[in-house]
């Protein structure tokens, strides 16, 4: 059974256009950067913690923005943002310690 034309324009086209626009912005920003950021030094736990915190926070905020736009605004699911915030926080509570343990193991193997 084919989807009605109104559903295609309302439910499928906006996410595709938004994803393409985000992709174009990312390509534009990446092409303007003359130098790449250095990865954290192997001996600096502070640099690793900062890197991990920035990565986790920006990923969490980006995920919440996606849920806000596509589930709350476009689909009208008002409870999706609360569910995504709680689920994302639970995933961070699992993933962040796993990354710390993985870094600790990698550093022990190098030394």
Residue, then its C-alpha position, 0 to 999 in steps of 0.5 A: x500500500x502506497x503512502x498518500x502524497x500528503x504524508x510523504x511531503x509531511x513525514x518524509x521530505x522534512x527529515x531528508x531535507x534537514x539531514x542534507x542541510x546538516x550534512x552540507x553545513x558539516x562539510x562547509x565547516x570541515x573544509x574551512x578548518x586549516x588545522x586539525x585538532x590534536x588528539x589528547x596526549x597519551x599521558x594526560x588524563x586531564x586532556x582525555x577527560x576534557x575530550x570525553x566530556x566535550x564529545x559526550x555533551x555535544x553528542x547528547x545535545x545533538x541527539x536531543x535536538x534531533x528528537x525535538x525536531x523530528x519527534x516533538x515538532x514534526x510528529x507531535x509526540x510530546x513525551x519523546x523528549x523526556x524519554x530521550x533525555x532519560x534514555x540518553x542519560x542512562x546510555x551515558x552512565x553506561x558508556x562513559x565508564x566503559x570508555x574510561x576503562x578502555x582508555x585505562x586498559x590501553x594505557x596499561x598495555x602501552x606502558 
